[in-house]
Amino acid sequence: MERPRPFWDTARKFGVFEPERPGTVSANLGMHMTVPGGASVPMASVTAVGVMPPHRR
């Protein structure tokens, strides 16, 4: 039996960190999208974004 692929690909998580905590973080999922003509192209689907209050404008 094939092992299921992890839901979160660690290469698709991004963040900016302060010494004590994260300032901003985001994550996306790799997906495929069908475009006109029937081709399937890879894309990133943003699923989470977080920003600590001191880093907001």
Stockholm file with secondary structure:
# STOCKHOLM 1.0

chainA/1-57         MERPRPFWDTARKFGVFEPERPGTVSANLGMHMTVPGGASVPMASVTAVGVMPPHRR
#=GR chainA/1-57 SS CCCCCCSSCGGGEEEEECSSSEEEEEEEEEEEEECTTSCEEEEEEEEEEEECGGGCC
#=GC SS_cons        CCCCCCSSCGGGEEEEECSSSEEEEEEEEEEEEECTTSCEEEEEEEEEEEECGGGCC
//
